[in-house]
Amino acid sequence: MRLVERPLSVLAPAGCVQSFSWRGETYIVTAVLEKWADTGAWWEREPEKVFYRLLADDGGLYELYQERLSGKWYLYKVYD
């Protein structure tokens, strides 16, 4: 598992993650395995996030999150 935490572009109409682009490649989501909310370190004013653990068409397992207030998406983890 690698911790990445980099911004990325995500196609997620109505909150349904369909694909994401990272390092010039587009990955199609084949399954969302888990979705959960995390309030973050409120004492450090960390924003609330919604996490997604998903499978992509390359066979990879990824964790993405979206910051609730800003709407920005990040690749959080890549599993080997």
mmCIF file of the N, C-alpha and C atoms, coordinates in Angstrom:
data_MODEL
# 
_entry.id   MODEL 
# 
loop_
_atom_site.group_PDB 
_atom_site.id 
_atom_site.type_symbol 
_atom_site.label_atom_id 
_atom_site.label_alt_id 
_atom_site.label_comp_id 
_atom_site.label_asym_id 
_atom_site.label_entity_id 
_atom_site.label_seq_id 
_atom_site.pdbx_PDB_ins_code 
_atom_site.Cartn_x 
_atom_site.Cartn_y 
_atom_site.Cartn_z 
_atom_site.occupancy 
_atom_site.B_iso_or_equiv 
_atom_site.pdbx_formal_charge 
_atom_site.auth_seq_id 
_atom_site.auth_comp_id 
_atom_site.auth_asym_id 
_atom_site.auth_atom_id 
_atom_site.pdbx_PDB_model_num 
ATOM 1   N N  . MET A 1 1  ? 0.835   -1.171 0.000   1.00 0.00 ? 1  MET A N  1 
ATOM 2   C CA . MET A 1 1  ? 0.000   0.000  0.000   1.00 0.00 ? 1  MET A CA 1 
ATOM 3   C C  . MET A 1 1  ? 0.884   1.240  0.000   1.00 0.00 ? 1  MET A C  1 
ATOM 4   N N  . ARG A 1 2  ? 0.526   2.191  -0.850  1.00 0.00 ? 2  ARG A N  1 
ATOM 5   C CA . ARG A 1 2  ? 1.251   3.461  -0.913  1.00 0.00 ? 2  ARG A CA 1 
ATOM 6   C C  . ARG A 1 2  ? 0.308   4.601  -0.563  1.00 0.00 ? 2  ARG A C  1 
ATOM 7   N N  . LEU A 1 3  ? 0.758   5.484  0.297   1.00 0.00 ? 3  LEU A N  1 
ATOM 8   C CA . LEU A 1 3  ? 0.019   6.695  0.610   1.00 0.00 ? 3  LEU A CA 1 
ATOM 9   C C  . LEU A 1 3  ? 0.395   7.724  -0.440  1.00 0.00 ? 3  LEU A C  1 
ATOM 10  N N  . VAL A 1 4  ? -0.599  8.249  -1.158  1.00 0.00 ? 4  VAL A N  1 
ATOM 11  C CA . VAL A 1 4  ? -0.337  9.164  -2.273  1.00 0.00 ? 4  VAL A CA 1 
ATOM 12  C C  . VAL A 1 4  ? -0.777  10.584 -1.927  1.00 0.00 ? 4  VAL A C  1 
ATOM 13  N N  . GLU A 1 5  ? -2.024  10.760 -1.581  1.00 0.00 ? 5  GLU A N  1 
ATOM 14  C CA . GLU A 1 5  ? -2.643  12.040 -1.229  1.00 0.00 ? 5  GLU A CA 1 
ATOM 15  C C  . GLU A 1 5  ? -2.305  13.151 -2.224  1.00 0.00 ? 5  GLU A C  1 
ATOM 16  N N  . ARG A 1 6  ? -2.755  12.957 -3.463  1.00 0.00 ? 6  ARG A N  1 
ATOM 17  C CA . ARG A 1 6  ? -2.566  13.925 -4.539  1.00 0.00 ? 6  ARG A CA 1 
ATOM 18  C C  . ARG A 1 6  ? -3.913  14.285 -5.155  1.00 0.00 ? 6  ARG A C  1 
ATOM 19  N N  . PRO A 1 7  ? -4.082  15.549 -5.585  1.00 0.00 ? 7  PRO A N  1 
ATOM 20  C CA . PRO A 1 7  ? -5.339  15.933 -6.233  1.00 0.00 ? 7  PRO A CA 1 
ATOM 21  C C  . PRO A 1 7  ? -5.508  15.201 -7.562  1.00 0.00 ? 7  PRO A C  1 
ATOM 22  N N  . LEU A 1 8  ? -6.757  14.963 -7.935  1.00 0.00 ? 8  LEU A N  1 
ATOM 23  C CA . LEU A 1 8  ? -7.018  14.329 -9.213  1.00 0.00 ? 8  LEU A CA 1 
ATOM 24  C C  . LEU A 1 8  ? -8.391  14.716 -9.711  1.00 0.00 ? 8  LEU A C  1 
ATOM 25  N N  . SER A 1 9  ? -8.638  14.396 -10.973 1.00 0.00 ? 9  SER A N  1 
ATOM 26  C CA . SER A 1 9  ? -9.909  14.678 -11.622 1.00 0.00 ? 9  SER A CA 1 
ATOM 27  C C  . SER A 1 9  ? -10.789 13.438 -11.527 1.00 0.00 ? 9  SER A C  1 
ATOM 28  N N  . VAL A 1 10 ? -12.055 13.635 -11.113 1.00 0.00 ? 10 VAL A N  1 
ATOM 29  C CA . VAL A 1 10 ? -12.979 12.516 -10.927 1.00 0.00 ? 10 VAL A CA 1 
ATOM 30  C C  . VAL A 1 10 ? -14.289 12.825 -11.634 1.00 0.00 ? 10 VAL A C  1 
ATOM 31  N N  . LEU A 1 11 ? -14.840 11.823 -12.312 1.00 0.00 ? 11 LEU A N  1 
ATOM 32  C CA . LEU A 1 11 ? -16.176 11.920 -12.887 1.00 0.00 ? 11 LEU A CA 1 
ATOM 33  C C  . LEU A 1 11 ? -17.113 11.198 -11.928 1.00 0.00 ? 11 LEU A C  1 
ATOM 34  N N  . ALA A 1 12 ? -17.984 11.968 -11.264 1.00 0.00 ? 12 ALA A N  1 
ATOM 35  C CA . ALA A 1 12 ? -18.872 11.391 -10.242 1.00 0.00 ? 12 ALA A CA 1 
ATOM 36  C C  . ALA A 1 12 ? -20.224 12.094 -10.254 1.00 0.00 ? 12 ALA A C  1 
ATOM 37  N N  . PRO A 1 13 ? -21.018 11.877 -11.313 1.00 0.00 ? 13 PRO A N  1 
ATOM 38  C CA . PRO A 1 13 ? -22.333 12.517 -11.331 1.00 0.00 ? 13 PRO A CA 1 
ATOM 39  C C  . PRO A 1 13 ? -23.210 11.999 -10.188 1.00 0.00 ? 13 PRO A C  1 
ATOM 40  N N  . ALA A 1 14 ? -23.855 12.921 -9.502  1.00 0.00 ? 14 ALA A N  1 
ATOM 41  C CA . ALA A 1 14 ? -24.742 12.603 -8.369  1.00 0.00 ? 14 ALA A CA 1 
ATOM 42  C C  . ALA A 1 14 ? -24.048 11.754 -7.308  1.00 0.00 ? 14 ALA A C  1 
ATOM 43  N N  . GLY A 1 15 ? -22.730 11.951 -7.129  1.00 0.00 ? 15 GLY A N  1 
ATOM 44  C CA . GLY A 1 15 ? -21.985 11.235 -6.095  1.00 0.00 ? 15 GLY A CA 1 
ATOM 45  C C  . GLY A 1 15 ? -21.614 9.806  -6.440  1.00 0.00 ? 15 GLY A C  1 
ATOM 46  N N  . CYS A 1 16 ? -21.882 9.385  -7.671  1.00 0.00 ? 16 CYS A N  1 
ATOM 47  C CA . CYS A 1 16 ? -21.562 8.024  -8.115  1.00 0.00 ? 16 CYS A CA 1 
ATOM 48  C C  . CYS A 1 16 ? -20.237 8.059  -8.884  1.00 0.00 ? 16 CYS A C  1 
ATOM 49  N N  . VAL A 1 17 ? -19.168 7.564  -8.271  1.00 0.00 ? 17 VAL A N  1 
ATOM 50  C CA . VAL A 1 17 ? -17.835 7.632  -8.881  1.00 0.00 ? 17 VAL A CA 1 
ATOM 51  C C  . VAL A 1 17 ? -17.767 6.682  -10.078 1.00 0.00 ? 17 VAL A C  1 
ATOM 52  N N  . GLN A 1 18 ? -17.519 7.249  -11.268 1.00 0.00 ? 18 GLN A N  1 
ATOM 53  C CA . GLN A 1 18 ? -17.464 6.448  -12.491 1.00 0.00 ? 18 GLN A CA 1 
ATOM 54  C C  . GLN A 1 18 ? -16.044 6.275  -13.013 1.00 0.00 ? 18 GLN A C  1 
ATOM 55  N N  . SER A 1 19 ? -15.229 7.322  -12.887 1.00 0.00 ? 19 SER A N  1 
ATOM 56  C CA . SER A 1 19 ? -13.849 7.244  -13.372 1.00 0.00 ? 19 SER A CA 1 
ATOM 57  C C  . SER A 1 19 ? -13.017 8.327  -12.701 1.00 0.00 ? 19 SER A C  1 
ATOM 58  N N  . PHE A 1 20 ? -11.683 8.153  -12.797 1.00 0.00 ? 20 PHE A N  1 
ATOM 59  C CA . PHE A 1 20 ? -10.770 9.174  -12.302 1.00 0.00 ? 20 PHE A CA 1 
ATOM 60  C C  . PHE A 1 20 ? -9.530  9.182  -13.180 1.00 0.00 ? 20 PHE A C  1 
ATOM 61  N N  . SER A 1 21 ? -8.864  10.324 -13.222 1.00 0.00 ? 21 SER A N  1 
ATOM 62  C CA . SER A 1 21 ? -7.651  10.483 -14.027 1.00 0.00 ? 21 SER A CA 1 
ATOM 63  C C  . SER A 1 21 ? -6.487  10.804 -13.108 1.00 0.00 ? 21 SER A C  1 
ATOM 64  N N  . TRP A 1 22 ? -5.383  10.086 -13.336 1.00 0.00 ? 22 TRP A N  1 
ATOM 65  C CA . TRP A 1 22 ? -4.186  10.259 -12.527 1.00 0.00 ? 22 TRP A CA 1 
ATOM 66  C C  . TRP A 1 22 ? -2.976  9.951  -13.383 1.00 0.00 ? 22 TRP A C  1 
ATOM 67  N N  . ARG A 1 23 ? -1.973  10.832 -13.344 1.00 0.00 ? 23 ARG A N  1 
ATOM 68  C CA . ARG A 1 23 ? -0.734  10.677 -14.112 1.00 0.00 ? 23 ARG A CA 1 
ATOM 69  C C  . ARG A 1 23 ? -0.991  10.458 -15.603 1.00 0.00 ? 23 ARG A C  1 
ATOM 70  N N  . GLY A 1 24 ? -1.959  11.179 -16.137 1.00 0.00 ? 24 GLY A N  1 
ATOM 71  C CA . GLY A 1 24 ? -2.254  11.116 -17.563 1.00 0.00 ? 24 GLY A CA 1 
ATOM 72  C C  . GLY A 1 24 ? -3.065  9.908  -18.006 1.00 0.00 ? 24 GLY A C  1 
ATOM 73  N N  . GLU A 1 25 ? -3.481  9.064  -17.082 1.00 0.00 ? 25 GLU A N  1 
ATOM 74  C CA . GLU A 1 25 ? -4.283  7.879  -17.393 1.00 0.00 ? 25 GLU A CA 1 
ATOM 75  C C  . GLU A 1 25 ? -5.682  8.045  -16.812 1.00 0.00 ? 25 GLU A C  1 
ATOM 76  N N  . THR A 1 26 ? -6.677  7.504  -17.522 1.00 0.00 ? 26 THR A N  1 
ATOM 77  C CA . THR A 1 26 ? -8.040  7.488  -17.011 1.00 0.00 ? 26 THR A CA 1 
ATOM 78  C C  . THR A 1 26 ? -8.386  6.073  -16.590 1.00 0.00 ? 26 THR A C  1 
ATOM 79  N N  . TYR A 1 27 ? -8.925  5.934  -15.393 1.00 0.00 ? 27 TYR A N  1 
ATOM 80  C CA . TYR A 1 27 ? -9.288  4.639  -14.819 1.00 0.00 ? 27 TYR A CA 1 
ATOM 81  C C  . TYR A 1 27 ? -10.807 4.574  -14.673 1.00 0.00 ? 27 TYR A C  1 
ATOM 82  N N  . ILE A 1 28 ? -11.403 3.524  -15.201 1.00 0.00 ? 28 ILE A N  1 
ATOM 83  C CA . ILE A 1 28 ? -12.841 3.314  -15.089 1.00 0.00 ? 28 ILE A CA 1 
ATOM 84  C C  . ILE A 1 28 ? -13.100 2.517  -13.810 1.00 0.00 ? 28 ILE A C  1 
ATOM 85  N N  . VAL A 1 29 ? -14.031 3.000  -13.007 1.00 0.00 ? 29 VAL A N  1 
ATOM 86  C CA . VAL A 1 29 ? -14.372 2.321  -11.757 1.00 0.00 ? 29 VAL A CA 1 
ATOM 87  C C  . VAL A 1 29 ? -15.268 1.129  -12.076 1.00 0.00 ? 29 VAL A C  1 
ATOM 88  N N  . THR A 1 30 ? -14.849 -0.057 -11.636 1.00 0.00 ? 30 THR A N  1 
ATOM 89  C CA . THR A 1 30 ? -15.641 -1.270 -11.858 1.00 0.00 ? 30 THR A CA 1 
ATOM 90  C C  . THR A 1 30 ? -16.470 -1.642 -10.635 1.00 0.00 ? 30 THR A C  1 
ATOM 91  N N  . ALA A 1 31 ? -16.055 -1.201 -9.454  1.00 0.00 ? 31 ALA A N  1 
ATOM 92  C CA . ALA A 1 31 ? -16.824 -1.475 -8.233  1.00 0.00 ? 31 ALA A CA 1 
ATOM 93  C C  . ALA A 1 31 ? -16.414 -0.513 -7.126  1.00 0.00 ? 31 ALA A C  1 
ATOM 94  N N  . VAL A 1 32 ? -17.412 -0.011 -6.410  1.00 0.00 ? 32 VAL A N  1 
ATOM 95  C CA . VAL A 1 32 ? -17.160 0.753  -5.185  1.00 0.00 ? 32 VAL A CA 1 
ATOM 96  C C  . VAL A 1 32 ? -17.347 -0.235 -4.039  1.00 0.00 ? 32 VAL A C  1 
ATOM 97  N N  . LEU A 1 33 ? -16.267 -0.540 -3.349  1.00 0.00 ? 33 LEU A N  1 
ATOM 98  C CA . LEU A 1 33 ? -16.301 -1.545 -2.292  1.00 0.00 ? 33 LEU A CA 1 
ATOM 99  C C  . LEU A 1 33 ? -16.767 -0.990 -0.955  1.00 0.00 ? 33 LEU A C  1 
ATOM 100 N N  . GLU A 1 34 ? -16.455 0.281  -0.732  1.00 0.00 ? 34 GLU A N  1 
ATOM 101 C CA . GLU A 1 34 ? -16.785 0.883  0.561   1.00 0.00 ? 34 GLU A CA 1 
ATOM 102 C C  . GLU A 1 34 ? -16.851 2.397  0.406   1.00 0.00 ? 34 GLU A C  1 
ATOM 103 N N  . LYS A 1 35 ? -17.738 3.019  1.177   1.00 0.00 ? 35 LYS A N  1 
ATOM 104 C CA . LYS A 1 35 ? -17.862 4.478  1.206   1.00 0.00 ? 35 LYS A CA 1 
ATOM 105 C C  . LYS A 1 35 ? -18.110 4.870  2.655   1.00 0.00 ? 35 LYS A C  1 
ATOM 106 N N  . TRP A 1 36 ? -17.357 5.881  3.141   1.00 0.00 ? 36 TRP A N  1 
ATOM 107 C CA . TRP A 1 36 ? -17.553 6.325  4.522   1.00 0.00 ? 36 TRP A CA 1 
ATOM 108 C C  . TRP A 1 36 ? -17.155 7.787  4.663   1.00 0.00 ? 36 TRP A C  1 
ATOM 109 N N  . ALA A 1 37 ? -17.715 8.429  5.680   1.00 0.00 ? 37 ALA A N  1 
ATOM 110 C CA . ALA A 1 37 ? -17.392 9.826  5.980   1.00 0.00 ? 37 ALA A CA 1 
ATOM 111 C C  . ALA A 1 37 ? -16.417 9.876  7.148   1.00 0.00 ? 37 ALA A C  1 
ATOM 112 N N  . ASP A 1 38 ? -15.539 10.865 7.106   1.00 0.00 ? 38 ASP A N  1 
ATOM 113 C CA . ASP A 1 38 ? -14.555 11.073 8.168   1.00 0.00 ? 38 ASP A CA 1 
ATOM 114 C C  . ASP A 1 38 ? -14.576 12.552 8.523   1.00 0.00 ? 38 ASP A C  1 
ATOM 115 N N  . THR A 1 39 ? -14.742 12.844 9.803   1.00 0.00 ? 39 THR A N  1 
ATOM 116 C CA . THR A 1 39 ? -14.826 14.247 10.223  1.00 0.00 ? 39 THR A CA 1 
ATOM 117 C C  . THR A 1 39 ? -13.472 14.930 10.256  1.00 0.00 ? 39 THR A C  1 
ATOM 118 N N  . GLY A 1 40 ? -12.397 14.169 10.156  1.00 0.00 ? 40 GLY A N  1 
ATOM 119 C CA . GLY A 1 40 ? -11.070 14.766 10.159  1.00 0.00 ? 40 GLY A CA 1 
ATOM 120 C C  . GLY A 1 40 ? -10.653 15.221 11.543  1.00 0.00 ? 40 GLY A C  1 
ATOM 121 N N  . ALA A 1 41 ? -9.488  15.796 11.612  1.00 0.00 ? 41 ALA A N  1 
ATOM 122 C CA . ALA A 1 41 ? -8.956  16.319 12.877  1.00 0.00 ? 41 ALA A CA 1 
ATOM 123 C C  . ALA A 1 41 ? -9.559  17.706 13.096  1.00 0.00 ? 41 ALA A C  1 
ATOM 124 N N  . TRP A 1 42 ? -10.750 17.738 13.684  1.00 0.00 ? 42 TRP A N  1 
ATOM 125 C CA . TRP A 1 42 ? -11.463 18.998 13.841  1.00 0.00 ? 42 TRP A CA 1 
ATOM 126 C C  . TRP A 1 42 ? -10.660 20.022 14.628  1.00 0.00 ? 42 TRP A C  1 
ATOM 127 N N  . TRP A 1 43 ? -9.837  19.561 15.550  1.00 0.00 ? 43 TRP A N  1 
ATOM 128 C CA . TRP A 1 43 ? -9.034  20.480 16.364  1.00 0.00 ? 43 TRP A CA 1 
ATOM 129 C C  . TRP A 1 43 ? -7.948  21.160 15.528  1.00 0.00 ? 43 TRP A C  1 
ATOM 130 N N  . GLU A 1 44 ? -7.665  20.603 14.346  1.00 0.00 ? 44 GLU A N  1 
ATOM 131 C CA . GLU A 1 44 ? -6.714  21.220 13.416  1.00 0.00 ? 44 GLU A CA 1 
ATOM 132 C C  . GLU A 1 44 ? -7.434  21.844 12.223  1.00 0.00 ? 44 GLU A C  1 
ATOM 133 N N  . ARG A 1 45 ? -8.763  21.919 12.320  1.00 0.00 ? 45 ARG A N  1 
ATOM 134 C CA . ARG A 1 45 ? -9.614  22.479 11.264  1.00 0.00 ? 45 ARG A CA 1 
ATOM 135 C C  . ARG A 1 45 ? -9.501  21.713 9.945   1.00 0.00 ? 45 ARG A C  1 
ATOM 136 N N  . GLU A 1 46 ? -9.232  20.425 10.053  1.00 0.00 ? 46 GLU A N  1 
ATOM 137 C CA . GLU A 1 46 ? -9.182  19.570 8.867   1.00 0.00 ? 46 GLU A CA 1 
ATOM 138 C C  . GLU A 1 46 ? -10.609 19.399 8.341   1.00 0.00 ? 46 GLU A C  1 
ATOM 139 N N  . PRO A 1 47 ? -10.814 19.506 7.040   1.00 0.00 ? 47 PRO A N  1 
ATOM 140 C CA . PRO A 1 47 ? -12.170 19.422 6.499   1.00 0.00 ? 47 PRO A CA 1 
ATOM 141 C C  . PRO A 1 47 ? -12.745 18.002 6.564   1.00 0.00 ? 47 PRO A C  1 
ATOM 142 N N  . GLU A 1 48 ? -14.067 17.941 6.601   1.00 0.00 ? 48 GLU A N  1 
ATOM 143 C CA . GLU A 1 48 ? -14.747 16.651 6.544   1.00 0.00 ? 48 GLU A CA 1 
ATOM 144 C C  . GLU A 1 48 ? -14.550 16.055 5.150   1.00 0.00 ? 48 GLU A C  1 
ATOM 145 N N  . LYS A 1 49 ? -14.364 14.735 5.098   1.00 0.00 ? 49 LYS A N  1 
ATOM 146 C CA . LYS A 1 49 ? -14.081 14.047 3.835   1.00 0.00 ? 49 LYS A CA 1 
ATOM 147 C C  . LYS A 1 49 ? -14.988 12.836 3.681   1.00 0.00 ? 49 LYS A C  1 
ATOM 148 N N  . VAL A 1 50 ? -15.277 12.504 2.424   1.00 0.00 ? 50 VAL A N  1 
ATOM 149 C CA . VAL A 1 50 ? -15.982 11.266 2.110   1.00 0.00 ? 50 VAL A CA 1 
ATOM 150 C C  . VAL A 1 50 ? -15.001 10.384 1.355   1.00 0.00 ? 50 VAL A C  1 
ATOM 151 N N  . PHE A 1 51 ? -14.732 9.200  1.895   1.00 0.00 ? 51 PHE A N  1 
ATOM 152 C CA . PHE A 1 51 ? -13.771 8.263  1.313   1.00 0.00 ? 51 PHE A CA 1 
ATOM 153 C C  . PHE A 1 51 ? -14.480 7.195  0.493   1.00 0.00 ? 51 PHE A C  1 
ATOM 154 N N  . TYR A 1 52 ? -13.790 6.734  -0.557  1.00 0.00 ? 52 TYR A N  1 
ATOM 155 C CA . TYR A 1 52 ? -14.272 5.646  -1.404  1.00 0.00 ? 52 TYR A CA 1 
ATOM 156 C C  . TYR A 1 52 ? -13.132 4.654  -1.589  1.00 0.00 ? 52 TYR A C  1 
ATOM 157 N N  . ARG A 1 53 ? -13.388 3.395  -1.315  1.00 0.00 ? 53 ARG A N  1 
ATOM 158 C CA . ARG A 1 53 ? -12.430 2.331  -1.651  1.00 0.00 ? 53 ARG A CA 1 
ATOM 159 C C  . ARG A 1 53 ? -13.021 1.638  -2.867  1.00 0.00 ? 53 ARG A C  1 
ATOM 160 N N  . LEU A 1 54 ? -12.252 1.592  -3.956  1.00 0.00 ? 54 LEU A N  1 
ATOM 161 C CA . LEU A 1 54 ? -12.818 1.090  -5.201  1.00 0.00 ? 54 LEU A CA 1 
ATOM 162 C C  . LEU A 1 54 ? -11.839 0.271  -6.028  1.00 0.00 ? 54 LEU A C  1 
ATOM 163 N N  . LEU A 1 55 ? -12.417 -0.499 -6.947  1.00 0.00 ? 55 LEU A N  1 
ATOM 164 C CA . LEU A 1 55 ? -11.653 -1.258 -7.933  1.00 0.00 ? 55 LEU A CA 1 
ATOM 165 C C  . LEU A 1 55 ? -11.751 -0.534 -9.262  1.00 0.00 ? 55 LEU A C  1 
ATOM 166 N N  . ALA A 1 56 ? -10.657 -0.549 -10.020 1.00 0.00 ? 56 ALA A N  1 
ATOM 167 C CA . ALA A 1 56 ? -10.638 0.085  -11.336 1.00 0.00 ? 56 ALA A CA 1 
ATOM 168 C C  . ALA A 1 56 ? -10.403 -0.966 -12.416 1.00 0.00 ? 56 ALA A C  1 
ATOM 169 N N  . ASP A 1 57 ? -10.592 -0.544 -13.667 1.00 0.00 ? 57 ASP A N  1 
ATOM 170 C CA . ASP A 1 57 ? -10.483 -1.466 -14.797 1.00 0.00 ? 57 ASP A CA 1 
ATOM 171 C C  . ASP A 1 57 ? -9.082  -2.026 -15.010 1.00 0.00 ? 57 ASP A C  1 
ATOM 172 N N  . ASP A 1 58 ? -8.080  -1.456 -14.370 1.00 0.00 ? 58 ASP A N  1 
ATOM 173 C CA . ASP A 1 58 ? -6.721  -2.004 -14.471 1.00 0.00 ? 58 ASP A CA 1 
ATOM 174 C C  . ASP A 1 58 ? -6.482  -3.097 -13.428 1.00 0.00 ? 58 ASP A C  1 
ATOM 175 N N  . GLY A 1 59 ? -7.521  -3.417 -12.636 1.00 0.00 ? 59 GLY A N  1 
ATOM 176 C CA . GLY A 1 59 ? -7.399  -4.423 -11.583 1.00 0.00 ? 59 GLY A CA 1 
ATOM 177 C C  . GLY A 1 59 ? -6.896  -3.860 -10.270 1.00 0.00 ? 59 GLY A C  1 
ATOM 178 N N  . GLY A 1 60 ? -6.613  -2.560 -10.236 1.00 0.00 ? 60 GLY A N  1 
ATOM 179 C CA . GLY A 1 60 ? -6.075  -1.926 -9.035  1.00 0.00 ? 60 GLY A CA 1 
ATOM 180 C C  . GLY A 1 60 ? -7.130  -1.598 -7.998  1.00 0.00 ? 60 GLY A C  1 
ATOM 181 N N  . LEU A 1 61 ? -6.682  -1.527 -6.754  1.00 0.00 ? 61 LEU A N  1 
ATOM 182 C CA . LEU A 1 61 ? -7.512  -1.134 -5.622  1.00 0.00 ? 61 LEU A CA 1 
ATOM 183 C C  . LEU A 1 61 ? -7.036  0.241  -5.164  1.00 0.00 ? 61 LEU A C  1 
ATOM 184 N N  . TYR A 1 62 ? -7.965  1.196  -5.088  1.00 0.00 ? 62 TYR A N  1 
ATOM 185 C CA . TYR A 1 62 ? -7.627  2.586  -4.801  1.00 0.00 ? 62 TYR A CA 1 
ATOM 186 C C  . TYR A 1 62 ? -8.535  3.137  -3.715  1.00 0.00 ? 62 TYR A C  1 
ATOM 187 N N  . GLU A 1 63 ? -8.027  4.150  -2.999  1.00 0.00 ? 63 GLU A N  1 
ATOM 188 C CA . GLU A 1 63 ? -8.845  4.932  -2.077  1.00 0.00 ? 63 GLU A CA 1 
ATOM 189 C C  . GLU A 1 63 ? -8.788  6.379  -2.520  1.00 0.00 ? 63 GLU A C  1 
ATOM 190 N N  . LEU A 1 64 ? -9.962  6.952  -2.733  1.00 0.00 ? 64 LEU A N  1 
ATOM 191 C CA . LEU A 1 64 ? -10.100 8.355  -3.089  1.00 0.00 ? 64 LEU A CA 1 
ATOM 192 C C  . LEU A 1 64 ? -10.906 9.031  -1.991  1.00 0.00 ? 64 LEU A C  1 
ATOM 193 N N  . TYR A 1 65 ? -10.771 10.345 -1.896  1.00 0.00 ? 65 TYR A N  1 
ATOM 194 C CA . TYR A 1 65 ? -11.690 11.069 -1.020  1.00 0.00 ? 65 TYR A CA 1 
ATOM 195 C C  . TYR A 1 65 ? -12.030 12.410 -1.635  1.00 0.00 ? 65 TYR A C  1 
ATOM 196 N N  . GLN A 1 66 ? -13.183 12.920 -1.212  1.00 0.00 ? 66 GLN A N  1 
ATOM 197 C CA . GLN A 1 66 ? -13.636 14.237 -1.630  1.00 0.00 ? 66 GLN A CA 1 
ATOM 198 C C  . GLN A 1 66 ? -13.834 15.082 -0.384  1.00 0.00 ? 66 GLN A C  1 
ATOM 199 N N  . GLU A 1 67 ? -13.272 16.284 -0.399  1.00 0.00 ? 67 GLU A N  1 
ATOM 200 C CA . GLU A 1 67 ? -13.514 17.227 0.693   1.00 0.00 ? 67 GLU A CA 1 
ATOM 201 C C  . GLU A 1 67 ? -14.928 17.763 0.523   1.00 0.00 ? 67 GLU A C  1 
ATOM 202 N N  . ARG A 1 68 ? -15.715 17.669 1.572   1.00 0.00 ? 68 ARG A N  1 
ATOM 203 C CA . ARG A 1 68 ? -17.124 18.060 1.464   1.00 0.00 ? 68 ARG A CA 1 
ATOM 204 C C  . ARG A 1 68 ? -17.311 19.543 1.144   1.00 0.00 ? 68 ARG A C  1 
ATOM 205 N N  . LEU A 1 69 ? -16.580 20.420 1.800   1.00 0.00 ? 69 LEU A N  1 
ATOM 206 C CA . LEU A 1 69 ? -16.795 21.856 1.585   1.00 0.00 ? 69 LEU A CA 1 
ATOM 207 C C  . LEU A 1 69 ? -16.292 22.335 0.235   1.00 0.00 ? 69 LEU A C  1 
ATOM 208 N N  . SER A 1 70 ? -15.080 21.947 -0.136  1.00 0.00 ? 70 SER A N  1 
ATOM 209 C CA . SER A 1 70 ? -14.488 22.441 -1.382  1.00 0.00 ? 70 SER A CA 1 
ATOM 210 C C  . SER A 1 70 ? -14.916 21.635 -2.599  1.00 0.00 ? 70 SER A C  1 
ATOM 211 N N  . GLY A 1 71 ? -15.295 20.370 -2.393  1.00 0.00 ? 71 GLY A N  1 
ATOM 212 C CA . GLY A 1 71 ? -15.644 19.499 -3.515  1.00 0.00 ? 71 GLY A CA 1 
ATOM 213 C C  . GLY A 1 71 ? -14.436 18.918 -4.228  1.00 0.00 ? 71 GLY A C  1 
ATOM 214 N N  . LYS A 1 72 ? -13.233 19.234 -3.756  1.00 0.00 ? 72 LYS A N  1 
ATOM 215 C CA . LYS A 1 72 ? -12.009 18.743 -4.398  1.00 0.00 ? 72 LYS A CA 1 
ATOM 216 C C  . LYS A 1 72 ? -11.811 17.260 -4.115  1.00 0.00 ? 72 LYS A C  1 
ATOM 217 N N  . TRP A 1 73 ? -11.233 16.566 -5.112  1.00 0.00 ? 73 TRP A N  1 
ATOM 218 C CA . TRP A 1 73 ? -10.970 15.127 -5.016  1.00 0.00 ? 73 TRP A CA 1 
ATOM 219 C C  . TRP A 1 73 ? -9.478  14.861 -4.885  1.00 0.00 ? 73 TRP A C  1 
ATOM 220 N N  . TYR A 1 74 ? -9.156  13.782 -4.152  1.00 0.00 ? 74 TYR A N  1 
ATOM 221 C CA . TYR A 1 74 ? -7.763  13.381 -3.951  1.00 0.00 ? 74 TYR A CA 1 
ATOM 222 C C  . TYR A 1 74 ? -7.643  11.867 -4.038  1.00 0.00 ? 74 TYR A C  1 
ATOM 223 N N  . LEU A 1 75 ? -6.531  11.414 -4.609  1.00 0.00 ? 75 LEU A N  1 
ATOM 224 C CA . LEU A 1 75 ? -6.164  10.005 -4.528  1.00 0.00 ? 75 LEU A CA 1 
ATOM 225 C C  . LEU A 1 75 ? -5.428  9.853  -3.213  1.00 0.00 ? 75 LEU A C  1 
ATOM 226 N N  . TYR A 1 76 ? -5.938  8.998  -2.334  1.00 0.00 ? 76 TYR A N  1 
ATOM 227 C CA . TYR A 1 76 ? -5.370  8.853  -0.998  1.00 0.00 ? 76 TYR A CA 1 
ATOM 228 C C  . TYR A 1 76 ? -4.395  7.687  -0.918  1.00 0.00 ? 76 TYR A C  1 
ATOM 229 N N  . LYS A 1 77 ? -4.832  6.506  -1.371  1.00 0.00 ? 77 LYS A N  1 
ATOM 230 C CA . LYS A 1 77 ? -3.982  5.311  -1.293  1.00 0.00 ? 77 LYS A CA 1 
ATOM 231 C C  . LYS A 1 77 ? -4.094  4.482  -2.566  1.00 0.00 ? 77 LYS A C  1 
ATOM 232 N N  . VAL A 1 78 ? -2.992  3.811  -2.878  1.00 0.00 ? 78 VAL A N  1 
ATOM 233 C CA . VAL A 1 78 ? -2.957  2.811  -3.945  1.00 0.00 ? 78 VAL A CA 1 
ATOM 234 C C  . VAL A 1 78 ? -2.476  1.526  -3.295  1.00 0.00 ? 78 VAL A C  1 
ATOM 235 N N  . TYR A 1 79 ? -3.256  0.464  -3.456  1.00 0.00 ? 79 TYR A N  1 
ATOM 236 C CA . TYR A 1 79 ? -2.886  -0.830 -2.865  1.00 0.00 ? 79 TYR A CA 1 
ATOM 237 C C  . TYR A 1 79 ? -2.136  -1.667 -3.892  1.00 0.00 ? 79 TYR A C  1 
ATOM 238 N N  . ASP A 1 80 ? -1.046  -2.298 -3.453  1.00 0.00 ? 80 ASP A N  1 
ATOM 239 C CA . ASP A 1 80 ? -0.230  -3.138 -4.342  1.00 0.00 ? 80 ASP A CA 1 
ATOM 240 C C  . ASP A 1 80 ? -0.753  -4.559 -4.380  1.00 0.00 ? 80 ASP A C  1 
# 
